[in-house]
Amino acid sequence: MPKNLFKDFNFVSSKQWKQQIQFELKGADYNETLIWNSPESIQVKPFYHNDECNDTIPLNTKASEFKICQNIFVYNVEKSIQKAKESVERGAESIRFTIEDEKTDIIKLLENLTLNTTPIYFDLKFLSIDFVKKIEIIAKEKSANVFLNLDPIGQLAKDGNWYSSPEKNNFETLNTLTKTLTNCSVLSINSSLYQNAGANMVQQIAYSLGHVNEYFNKISNINQPIVFQVSVGTNYFFEIAKLRALRLLFNLIAKEYDHHLDCHLLVTPTKRNKTIYDYNVNLLRTTTECMSAILGGANAIANLPYDALYHKDNEFGDRMARNQLLILKNESYFDKVNNPADGSYYIESLTQQLAEKSFTLFKDIEANGGFLKQLNEGIIKRKIQESADKEQELFDSGKEILLGTNKYPNKDDKMKHDLELFPFVKNKPRKTLITPIIEKRLAEKIEQERLNLE
């Protein structure tokens, strides 16, 4: 029988640890020296102990089942088919197609792919029953796992207008689709928008919950998993806890609507902390972000290429992004343990606190008319902007660091002649129903100043 080595040591309580730490500080204040506050007003302690930890949060996060997802923008159908096949051959396990043109030959795109083993996600820039029905037919014929990711509220939040559609009411269209489609998951929540626009983690979770709650209230027959498209940053343990708290609270709310399917997390690294100068650092950022996604319980991860901000889609960038996930999965063995964050007092504590604060904000949103009402009134945008401004101030003052940009920049680094894409917020004056929520990176201002000096 193996010996329990812990019995050979005396139990040390959290109170004893704190007393020893205070002794070592030699008079310095414990709270001021070692406890820091996150943007979500969560106090982070220097250590966590089991005598202060509540019971393990009941979550089932299967790290062994996460899929490596390849993003493909569909402009030329033939090239998209070729890229999808090559991506799968080189390690991708699922595909996300972005389609802007309703005239795209969707039958031709899908009929040549091995759909029974490769889940397919869509990012459609339109809402069309006829187009979706074509996908449904193929999904049924090929026993495919298809996620349509339709999100009219997310479209309104990001674009300022609803989907343009022959069917005037977006919610009536969704009701029709959820009743008639049996082989495709219909609904999605664009949580990434809130993160990329600068919302703190409590806001990201609460707004995502308010967002999905609108669908529960307006869609009568949701019998497929709901996809949350989430972005994660480099606050490693917090991001793990964020995904866990989101799943926990979704399940809590969904049960009230007699919806017993777990949510599906499609996770991508954030754009907010990415840079065009010293761009190789983006590889380090996306690596830790993908690690957080895996440990937090992502069902699929679509990595962001290191050069996605300023280069058009290219084989090298895609291959590097895909290989990061392949290394984490096949060489670092991140797929070998389910529920990997269970039992970590720190992550359990963060999960609990984020869940409590997010649920409080969610209830406040519902008590004041609901998410859609506050979105239309500009309250959601204003709250996100306030959070973004605080983070921007920390970056501008050097308290929030992006290496190679506002800390240890390489002054000889030149980028003006390497820009294939415009990497900054674009102003497009046009008529909208509401003022859209704008995604903006922290480094944009300093990068524009450097480009002007080249």
N, C-alpha and C positions, 0 to 999 in steps of 0.2 A: 504494500500500500504506500502511495506517495505521502511524504510527510508534509504537513501544513506548516511551512516556514514562518508564517505570520504569528504563530503561537509562541515563537521564541523571542518576540519583541513586545515590549509594553505598548499598550494603546496610547496614542498621543492625540488629544482632542484639538479641535480648531482653536479653542481658547488658549491652550498651551502654545500652539504654533504662533498665535498672534502676540502673546507675551514675549516669546523669544525674538520675534521680529522687532518688536518695539525696543527691546534691549539692544539689539544690533544697530538700530537707527541712531543710538546715542543722543537722544533728545529731540530728534526731528519728528515732526508730526506725522503719524501713521497715515491719516486720511489724505493729507495734502501731498505727501511724498509718493504714496504707492497706489492710491485709488484714483482712477480717471473716469471721466464721464464721456460716453459716446454721444454722437449727434441725436440719438434716440432717448437721451437722458437715462441711460442704463449705466449704473456704477459698476465698473470692472475692478474686481478685487485682485490682490497679488496671488492668492491661492484659494482653492476650493476644496472642501472637506466633506466626507460622507455623512458626518453628523449634522450638516446643514443642508443636505441634499434631500429633496422630496423623492417620492417614488419615481421610477423610470417612466418617462412619458410613453404611452402605448402607441408606437408607430411601427409600421412595417415597411422599411426602406430596403429594397433589394438591389444592392450595388452590383450584384452578379448579372443583372438583367439590363443594365443600361446599354443603349445602342449608340454607335458612332454615326452621326448624321452628316450628310454632305449637302450644302446649299448649292442649288443650281438655278440661275436666272434663265428663264426660257425666252430666248429671242429667235433662235433658229432651232426648229424641232429636231432636225437630223443631228446637229451638233450636241444638243441637249441629251439625246438618246445615247450618243457615243460617250459623252462625259459621264452619264449615269452608270453605264456599263463599266467603264474604266475605273470609276470611283469604287464600285462594289468589288471589282477584282483586286483593288489595292487597299481594301480594308474597311471601306464604308459599309455600314449595316442598315442604313435607312437613308432616304433622300427627301429633301424639302425643295419642291419646285415653286419658284416665284413666277407667276403668270400675270401679265398686265393686259393682254389682248384677248378679248372674249372669242375672237376668231381663231385662236390657236387650235391646231388639230390635236385635241386631247386624246382621241382614240389612237392615232398614230404614235403619239408620245408614249402611251402606256402599254400598247399591245406587244411591244418588243422587249419589255422588261420582265424579269422574274419576280412577279409581285407577291407570290405566295410565301416568299422568304424575306422580302425586303419591304418593311413598312414605308408608306409614302405619306408625306405631309405636303399640304399646299398653302401657299400664301397668295390668295387671289385678290386682285385689286378691283374686283367687281363682284356683283351678286346676280347670278343668273340660274334660274331653276333648270333650264334646258341644258346648260353646260354641266351642272352638277349631276343631273340624271345620267349623262353619258358616263361620268366617272363611276356612278353607282352600278351601272350595268357591267362595266369592266371589273369592278371590285367583286361583284357576285360571281362572274364567270371564272375569275382567276383566284378566288378565295383570298383576296388581298386585304391587308390591314391598312385602311386609308383614313387619314385625318384631314378633313376639309379646312379646318381652322377658320371658320366664318365668324366674324366679330364686328357687327355694325357699330356697337358702342365704341370699340377701339378705333374704328375708322373715323367716327365723329370726333373723338378726342384728339387723334393725330392729325387729321386733315381739316377739321372744322365743318365738314359736311358728311351726310350719310352716304352710303354706297349709291352710285347712280345705277338705277335698275328699272327695267320695264315694269316691275311690280313696285308700286309707289311706296308701300309700307314695308320697311325692312323686317319688322317683327312678324308681320303676316307671312312673309316669305320664309322666315325661319320656322314658324309653326308648321307651314306646309312641308318643309323639308324634313323636320324631325319626326313628323307623322308618317312620311312615305319612305324615307331612307332606312334601310335595315343593315346595310353593309358598310356604311361610312359613319365615322364620328363627325358631327356637324360643327359643334361650338368650340370656340377658343377665347381665351382672355389674354389680351396683349399687355402683360405686366411689364414687359421690357420698356415700354414707353415711359412709365413712371420712373424707373431707375435711370434711364438714359437722360431724362430731363432734369434729374437732380433731387428726386424725392428721397427722404431717408427711409430706412427699412420698415419702420412702423407704418409710414404712409404707403409704401409699396404693397405691404400685405393687406392693410385695411382697404385701400382703393381697389385692389384686386378682388377682395371679398365683396365689396359694395358693387363692383362691376358684375361679378357672377350672380349676385343676388337679384340684380335686375332681370337677368335671363330666367332665373327660377320663377320670378313673379310673372313674366310675360310669355314664357314658352311653356306650353301645357304638357308636352310629352318628351322629356329628355331621357332617353333610354340608352345613351352611349356615353363613354367617358368624355369629360370636358378637359380640353388641353389648356394648360397655363404655359404661355411662352414667356419665360423669365430670364432676366439678365442678372449676372452676378459680378461683383467687384472683387477687389483684392483684400478686403477685410475678412481674412480666411475663416476664422471660427464663427464670426457673426453671419457670414453667408451660408455656412452649413446650417446654423440655427434658423436662419430666415426661411430656407426651403422646408425645414422640418415644421416650423410654426405655421407656414402657409398650408401644408398638407393637413396638419392637425385641425386647424380652424375650418378649412374647407369641409372636411368630413363632419365636423360638428354642425355646420350650417346645412349641409346637404341632407342630413338625416331629418331635419325639420320639414323638408319637402319630399320625404320618402324616396330620396335618391341615394342608393347604397353603393354606387360605383366610385372607386377611388379616383382622384384626379390624376391627370397624366402630365408630368412636368417635362417640357422641352426647353432645355436651358442653353443659353449662349453667353459668352463673356461680354461684359459691358463695353460700350464704345466711349463712355464718359472719361475714362482715365487713359485712353490710348493716345499716342502722339505720332507726329510725322517725323520729328527730329529724334535721333537716336532710336529709330524704330525697332531695332532688334530687342530692346527692352520689352516691347510688346509681347515677345515670345515668353518672357518670364512671367509677365502679368497674366497672360491667358493660361499658362500652365497651372498656377496656383488657383485660378478661377475654375478651371476644369476639375481640379482636385476637390474644391469645395462642392461643386455640382455633384460629383460622384458620391462623396460622403454624405451629402445632404439628401440624397435619394432621387436624383434625376432619372427619368425613364429614358431620355435621349439627350445627347449633347451635340450641338452644332458649333464647333469651334470657330473662332474668328481669326482669319489669316492675319499675320503680323503687318501686312501691307494693305489691308482692306480699305484703309482711309484714303489712300492716294493712288493706288493701282487698280486697274480693271481686273476682273477675274483672270487668274493665270494659274497654270499648272503647278509652278513652284510654290506659290503661296498656299494653294489648296493642299498640296502634298505635305508641306510642313505642318499645317494645322491638323491634318488627319493623322500624321505620324505622332504628334504630341499625345493624342488620345490612344493610339495603338500602343505606345510605350507605357502609358499609365495602365492600360488594361492588360496587356500581355507580358510586359516585363516588370512592372511595378506591382502587379497582382492586386490591383484595386478592385477587381471583380470577384475576388475569392471569399469575401466576408459580407454577409447580409447584416443590416442594422449596425454598421460600423461605428456610429457615434453613440450608441447605447452605452451607458455606464460612465461616460465622461462627465464629471460633475460640472465642469465649466460649460460644456455645450448644452447639457440638460438645463442648467440655470439660465443661459442665454435664450434657449428655446422657450422656456416658461415665461420669462420676462417679455420677450418680443410678442408672444402670443397674447399675454394679458393686455399689454399696451395697445396692440393692434385691434384686439376685440373691443376694447373701450372706444377707440376711434371709430370703428365700424358701427357700433351701436349709436354713437353720436351722429354719424352720417344718416343712419336710418331714422333716427328721431327727428331729424331736420329735413325730411322730405325724400331722402334716398340719394344714391350716387348720381343718377341721371339728372335730377333736379339741380344738384350742386355743380355738376359739370356744365350744364346749360347756363347757370348763373355766374360761372367763372370762378367759383370758390375753390374748386379742385386745382385749377391752374395757378391761382394766387398762392395757395398753400405750398404747392410744389416749388413755385418760384422763390418763395421765402426761404425754403430749405436749400435750394440751389444757390441762392445768393450767399448764404452762410458758408457753404462749402467753397464757393468761389473766393470768398474773402480769406478763408484759411489757405487756399492755394496761392493767392496773390501775395499773401504775407509770408509765405514760405513755411507755414506750419503744417500744411498738407503737401507732401513731397512727391513729385514725379521725377525720378532720376533721369538725367539727360535733358530735362526741360527747365524746371525751376531749381534744380540742384545738380551741380557738376555738369553743366551743358558743354558740349564740344563746340567751340566757337568756329571751328573750321568746317563743321557739318553744313553742307549746302543741299537744299531740296527743291529750289524753284524749278529746275529743269527736269525734275523727276516726277512731277505731279501730272498724272493722267486723269485724275478726278479732282473736283473742287472739294477740299476737306472741311469746309466751314459751313455754318448755317446759311442757307439761301433765303433771301427775302423775295417772296412772290406775292405782291399785292393782288388780291382777288376777293370776290365776295364769298363770305362763309357764314354759316348759321351761328357759329360760336368762334371765339378766338382759340385756335388749336394749341395744344401743349407741344412745345418745341424741344426737341432733343439737342443738347449742346454739350460739347466736350470742355473740360476744364482748361485745356492748354490752348484754346483757339486764339485768344487775344495775344498771348506772348508769341505764338507761332506766326501770326500775321505780321507782327512787328519785326520779327527776324527775317521773314521773307522780303519785306519792304527794304531791308538793309542789305540784302545780297547783291 
